[in-house]
Amino acid sequence: MIDTLAFLGEFGDAVDFIFNTRETREGREVGGSQFAELTWTHVQLSVAALALAAAVAVPLGLVLGHTGRFGFLAISVSNVGRAVPSLALIAFFIAYLSVGFANVMVALAVLAIPPILTNTYVGVRQVDPDTVDAARGMGMTGGEIVRRVELPLALPLIFGGVKTSMVNVIATATIAPLAGVVTLGDPIINVSTYGDAGRLGAAIAVAALAVFTEVSLGALQRAVTPRGLKLSARRNRFPISLTRRARATS
């Protein structure tokens, strides 16, 4: 452990493991650049799984929410999907589809679909019916109403589902080494090779990735939220102060 981190004890040793390569008793180099490769694989797997889940769940949720059909079925399937243990699902894919990056990605995508599907469906259904009727009265087709009215107004809830799914995927990807994909879960599972420093360092990295994802997607969610929804949310949160400001400017 480097001297500057010695006063931090095991935590300092874990931080040192993240940034500096060391050699195990078997002569294998771990930590440092090797740790960076594990992190990159972890990020690739998580992003790929989320992209696949969003590509399936968002269009499906928009269609179901717009038509109002099969809503109960969509919510029920999502609830069942949330109840399936992630380890059992990955074990199922290993047993019937073999190991590998693509199979683990599909398994994680299945776990990520329920929150996105549910939030998309609920977000579209919560759009004011008068707004939809006004758009229809202006001559918009069903597809135009979905793209130009319902999707923008449902974006905050959709991003809420995406954030929940991404954090779940990042956490669940730690068991990917059991299916042949070496991610940040490898130091957590193979303590005999990486030691306690590797296990704690991997846990710190996974937690940091989850927090970074939460903050980044939260900022993106605020950026894409229509201005009218932001003003409405502020008005509901601070009704008295905004009323006084409106009177003062009138």
Salt bridges, closest charged atoms under 4 A:
ASP13 OD1 - ARG22 NH2 3.11
ASP16 OD2 - ARG22 NH2 2.96
ASP133 OD1 - ARG136 NH1 3.25
GLU150 OE1 - HIS66 ND1 2.90
ASP196 OD1 - ARG199 NH2 3.05
GLU214 OE2 - LYS163 NZ 3.68
